[in-house]
Amino acid sequence: MRIVLLGAPGAGKGTQCKRIAAKYGVLHLSSGDILRQERAASTELGKKAQSYMDSGALVPDNLIVEMMVGAINKASKKGFVLDGFPRTVNQAVELDKLLARNGKKIDAVLNLEINEQVVVKRMSGRRSCPKCGAVYHIENLKPKTPGICDHDGTKLVQRPDDNPEVVLNRLKTYHQQTKPVVDYYKKNNTVYDINANEDADEVGTLAFEKLDALVSV
Ligand code: AP5
């Protein structure tokens, strides 16, 4: 199964992709997580991406496409769920070309729809584990011990691009460059709009309903 999750920053893409990967055995590929790993390892790509990420702008398409093609090519036959990619129409076109070369296409696009006031609240309360990437929220998805990762006991951190000024830029970037990707997919693929304002379990149930129907076809 090849799935794309679209949605504004903080819509819950990462949270739901982890659940989808666990349930269907597909590989979770998050462009943001891969970029953060590249930065942590101080690679050339990580250094080039840094200033774009810190300001809430998109990293140039050529860098992202090369990075994601490499990651997608490593996915097993079970497929993948893409989180944060594609984020421009050009990226979506390149992804389609890559899949078409192997006679494949995206099977489903889940579009997480969310109110912006909810986004701001989610981002300001997000905490993540710098070691394993687990994501929490100080009110909605609390770790067992405040500030500590349930999985490996690492101290949780706040992402630098979650400060209110950068969040506003990320939302602006989303509207200008990523919203058109939803329209692109609506022309060529099956897109399921999902109300992502609900709690994480409920959003997960809505997503699973759509994906279960695909698996049983
Ligand atoms: P990226 O890491 O992809 O950030 P994003 O798209 O802005 O998305 P987020 O990770 O902030 O949010 P999310 O939707 O995954 O929400 P989450 O599940 O964490 O990208 C970062 C940067 O990298 C970009 O700005 C750009 O510079 C660059 N980049 C990445 N991909 C790129 C690309 N393709 N092209 C160019 N540049 C690229 O949830 C958020 C919080 O809410 C958490 O605390 C969570 O616990 C909580 N939460 C989640 N769901 C719920 C719920 N239903 N109810 C209550 N709380 C919830």
Boltz pocket constraint, residues with backbone or C-beta under 6 A from the ligand:
constraints:
  - pocket:
      binder: B
      contacts: [[A, 7], [A, 8], [A, 9], [A, 10], [A, 11], [A, 12], [A, 13], [A, 14], [A, 15], [A, 16], [A, 31], [A, 32], [A, 33], [A, 35], [A, 49], [A, 52], [A, 53], [A, 54], [A, 56], [A, 57], [A, 58], [A, 59], [A, 60], [A, 61], [A, 64], [A, 83], [A, 84], [A, 85], [A, 86], [A, 87], [A, 88], [A, 91], [A, 122], [A, 123], [A, 125], [A, 126], [A, 127], [A, 135], [A, 136], [A, 137], [A, 138], [A, 140], [A, 141], [A, 161], [A, 170], [A, 196], [A, 197], [A, 198], [A, 199], [A, 200], [A, 201], [A, 203]]
      max_distance: 6.0
